[in-house]
Amino acid sequence: MEGPLEINLHNILRARLPRKAGRFVPGFLISGLEKVIHQDELNEMLRVAYPLRGSAFARKILEHLNITVDVKGLDRLKDGSRYMFASNHPLGGLDGIALIAVLGEKYGDESVRFLVNDMLMNVEPLRDVFLPINKFGAQGRDAAKAINEALHSDKQILQFPAGLVSRLHDDGTIQDLAWQKAFVAKAIETDRAIVPVRFEGFNSNKFYKTARLRKKLKLKFNFEQVLLPGEVCKARGSNYRIIFGEPVSVRELKARNLPPLALAAQLRREVYSLK
């Protein structure tokens, strides 16, 4: 049996960068990045959770970090129904882990699929519940086929329609960016009720200030994303709250007589009104 997964930034960069470019990346810079992402602490989590997978792995991570999650609204979910869970995305790591723990416990890992950026397929213990998007070429076709099969199956589908982690807005609120419309169109196409989900939690001020500065400087590369692994470690001892709203049926979605993008914006507002 192989040992636990280990994050090694030196090896990752060597594998991803062209050989010539890799020679010009100084070792002290990589060591600095390892500290920024809290590599040693992340590897400790992976060792503690090994060899668990799926929701069991997720629960072990939460336990190791002494994180508690209060859940409200599970009684709104009807047995035998096929749902599209649409959640805000405040944390960039622990929100997904907590949702996998909760929904995996309720439905079983085999009945839950989480649409994620294909980069997250590197988190091997959660690969069984992940469905990758954003792939290209032959891999993209295979991923699209797997997503389509899951959407037409009896599995429960979970996703973050914003795609990116919540940001600090000009009015001082910390909320998602605009929600993409695809989840609404796919829910209607595959006859799935949409469950609005509110995850209450925040990252550190450093994350939001870095994002604001990057935007002010008009830099396209999301430098703040590098801070997200460290945000997981900083959350030790935190308490979060998940609220599941009333499922919105396809009939009700159609009755609203709005295009998918407007429906996505409306559902986003409903998520932030959940208490």
C-alpha positions in Angstrom: 0.0 0.0 0.0 1.3 3.5 -0.9 1.9 6.0 1.8 -0.2 9.1 2.4 -0.4 11.8 -0.2 2.3 14.5 0.4 2.5 18.0 -1.0 6.0 18.8 -2.3 6.1 22.2 -4.0 9.7 21.7 -5.3 8.6 18.6 -7.2 5.3 20.1 -8.4 7.1 23.1 -9.9 9.8 21.0 -11.4 7.1 18.9 -13.1 5.0 21.8 -14.3 7.7 24.3 -15.4 9.7 23.8 -18.6 13.2 22.5 -17.8 15.0 25.7 -18.7 12.6 27.9 -16.8 12.8 25.7 -13.7 16.6 26.3 -13.4 15.9 30.0 -13.0 13.5 29.7 -10.0 15.7 30.1 -6.9 15.4 27.6 -4.1 14.8 30.3 -1.5 11.7 31.5 -3.5 10.2 28.0 -3.5 11.0 27.6 0.2 9.2 30.9 0.9 6.1 29.7 -1.1 6.1 26.5 1.0 5.8 28.7 4.1 3.0 30.8 2.5 0.9 27.7 1.7 1.7 26.1 5.1 3.1 23.0 3.4 4.2 21.2 6.6 0.8 21.7 8.3 -1.1 20.6 5.2 1.1 17.4 5.0 0.4 16.8 8.7 -3.4 16.9 8.0 -2.9 14.4 5.1 -0.9 12.0 7.3 -3.6 12.2 10.1 -6.4 11.5 7.6 -4.7 8.7 5.7 -6.0 6.3 4.4 -9.6 7.7 4.7 -11.4 8.8 1.6 -14.4 10.9 0.6 -16.7 12.2 3.4 -14.7 10.2 6.0 -11.5 12.0 5.0 -13.4 15.3 5.1 -14.7 14.6 8.6 -11.2 13.7 9.8 -9.8 16.9 8.5 -12.5 18.9 10.4 -11.8 16.9 13.5 -8.0 17.4 13.3 -8.6 21.2 13.0 -11.1 21.2 15.8 -13.7 22.7 13.5 -17.4 22.5 14.3 -20.2 22.9 11.8 -23.8 23.7 12.7 -26.2 22.5 10.1 -29.8 23.8 9.5 -32.4 22.8 7.0 -31.6 19.2 6.2 -35.2 18.4 7.1 -36.2 20.4 4.0 -34.7 17.8 1.7 -37.1 15.1 0.6 -36.0 11.4 0.3 -35.9 10.2 -3.3 -35.5 13.7 -4.8 -32.7 14.6 -7.2 -31.1 17.9 -6.2 -28.6 20.5 -7.5 -27.0 22.1 -4.4 -25.9 25.6 -5.2 -23.7 27.2 -2.5 -21.9 30.4 -1.9 -18.1 29.9 -1.7 -16.6 31.9 1.2 -13.6 29.9 2.2 -11.9 28.2 -0.8 -11.3 24.8 0.9 -13.0 24.1 4.2 -16.5 25.1 2.8 -16.2 22.3 0.2 -14.8 19.8 2.8 -17.6 20.6 5.2 -20.3 20.2 2.5 -18.8 16.9 1.5 -18.8 15.7 5.1 -22.5 16.7 5.6 -23.9 15.5 2.2 -21.7 12.4 2.2 -23.1 11.4 5.6 -26.7 12.0 4.5 -26.6 10.4 1.0 -23.4 8.2 1.0 -20.3 9.1 -1.0 -21.4 7.0 -4.0 -24.5 9.2 -4.4 -22.8 12.7 -4.2 -20.8 14.4 -6.9 -19.1 17.7 -6.5 -18.3 19.8 -9.7 -14.8 21.3 -9.2 -12.0 22.9 -11.0 -9.9 20.0 -12.5 -6.8 21.2 -10.5 -8.6 19.8 -7.4 -8.4 16.3 -8.8 -4.9 16.3 -7.2 -6.6 16.0 -3.8 -6.6 12.3 -4.3 -8.7 11.3 -1.2 -11.6 13.3 -2.5 -11.3 12.2 -6.1 -14.2 9.7 -5.7 -16.7 12.5 -5.1 -15.2 15.1 -7.5 -16.2 15.7 -11.1 -13.6 17.8 -12.9 -14.5 20.8 -15.2 -12.3 23.2 -17.2 -10.4 20.3 -18.9 -9.4 20.6 -22.6 -9.1 18.2 -25.6 -9.8 14.5 -25.1 -9.9 14.9 -21.3 -12.4 17.7 -21.7 -14.7 15.4 -23.7 -14.4 12.6 -21.2 -15.1 15.1 -18.3 -18.1 16.5 -20.1 -19.5 13.0 -20.7 -19.0 12.1 -17.0 -20.7 15.3 -15.9 -23.6 14.7 -18.2 -24.0 11.1 -17.0 -24.0 12.3 -13.4 -26.6 15.0 -14.1 -29.0 12.5 -15.6 -28.4 10.0 -12.8 -29.9 9.8 -9.3 -26.8 11.3 -7.7 -26.9 14.5 -5.8 -24.9 17.3 -7.5 -23.1 20.0 -5.6 -21.3 23.1 -7.0 -20.2 26.7 -6.3 -21.8 28.7 -9.1 -19.5 31.6 -8.6 -16.5 29.5 -9.5 -14.2 31.7 -7.4 -14.0 32.4 -3.7 -16.0 35.3 -2.2 -14.4 38.7 -2.3 -14.7 42.0 -0.4 -16.9 44.3 -2.4 -16.9 48.1 -2.6 -19.9 48.3 -0.2 -17.9 46.5 2.5 -19.8 43.2 2.1 -18.0 39.9 1.7 -19.9 37.9 -0.9 -19.5 35.8 -4.1 -18.9 37.3 -7.4 -21.7 36.9 -10.0 -23.0 33.4 -10.3 -22.7 31.7 -13.6 -25.8 30.5 -15.3 -24.9 26.9 -16.3 -26.2 25.3 -13.1 -29.7 26.7 -13.7 -29.8 25.6 -17.3 -28.5 22.1 -16.4 -31.0 21.8 -13.5 -33.9 22.6 -15.8 -32.6 20.3 -18.5 -32.2 17.3 -16.2 -35.3 18.0 -14.0 -33.4 18.8 -10.8 -34.7 21.0 -8.0 -32.1 23.6 -7.0 -31.3 23.8 -3.2 -29.9 27.2 -2.3 -27.1 26.7 0.4 -25.6 29.4 2.5 -22.2 28.7 4.1 -21.4 31.2 6.8 -17.7 31.9 7.2 -14.9 34.2 6.2 -11.2 34.1 5.3 -8.6 36.4 7.0 -8.4 40.1 6.3 -5.1 39.4 4.6 -6.8 37.4 1.9 -9.3 40.1 1.1 -6.8 43.0 1.2 -4.5 41.1 -1.2 -7.3 40.5 -3.6 -8.3 44.2 -3.4 -4.7 45.3 -4.0 -4.3 42.9 -6.9 -7.5 44.3 -8.5 -6.4 47.9 -7.9 -3.1 47.2 -9.6 -5.1 45.6 -12.5 -3.1 42.4 -12.3 -4.9 39.5 -14.0 -3.2 36.6 -12.1 -5.1 35.8 -8.9 -2.2 36.1 -6.4 -4.6 35.8 -3.5 -5.3 32.2 -4.5 -1.9 31.3 -3.2 -3.0 32.2 0.3 -6.0 29.8 0.3 -4.1 26.7 1.5 -2.9 28.7 4.4 -6.4 29.9 5.2 -7.3 26.3 5.9 -4.6 26.1 8.6 -5.6 29.5 10.1 -9.2 28.3 10.5 -8.2 25.9 13.4 -10.9 26.0 16.1 -13.5 27.8 14.0 -17.2 27.2 14.0 -19.2 27.4 10.7 -22.8 27.3 9.9 -24.5 25.7 6.8 -28.1 26.6 6.0 -30.0 24.5 3.4 -32.9 26.5 1.9 -36.2 25.2 0.5 -35.7 23.4 -2.8 -36.8 25.3 -5.9 -38.5 23.0 -8.3 -38.1 23.1 -12.1 -41.7 24.1 -12.3 -41.1 27.1 -10.1 -38.0 28.1 -11.9 -39.9 28.1 -15.2 -42.8 30.0 -13.6 -40.4 32.9 -12.7 -40.1 33.5 -16.5 -36.5 34.7 -16.4 -33.5 33.7 -18.4 -30.9 31.5 -16.7 -28.5 34.3 -15.9 -31.2 36.3 -14.2 -32.4 33.2 -12.3 -28.8 32.6 -11.2 -28.6 36.1 -9.8 -31.9 35.7 -8.1 -30.9 32.5 -6.4 -27.6 34.1 -5.3 -29.6 36.8 -3.5 -31.9 34.1 -1.9 -28.8 32.3 -0.6 -27.7 35.4 1.3 -31.2 35.9 2.7 -31.1 32.5 4.4 -31.0 32.6 8.2 
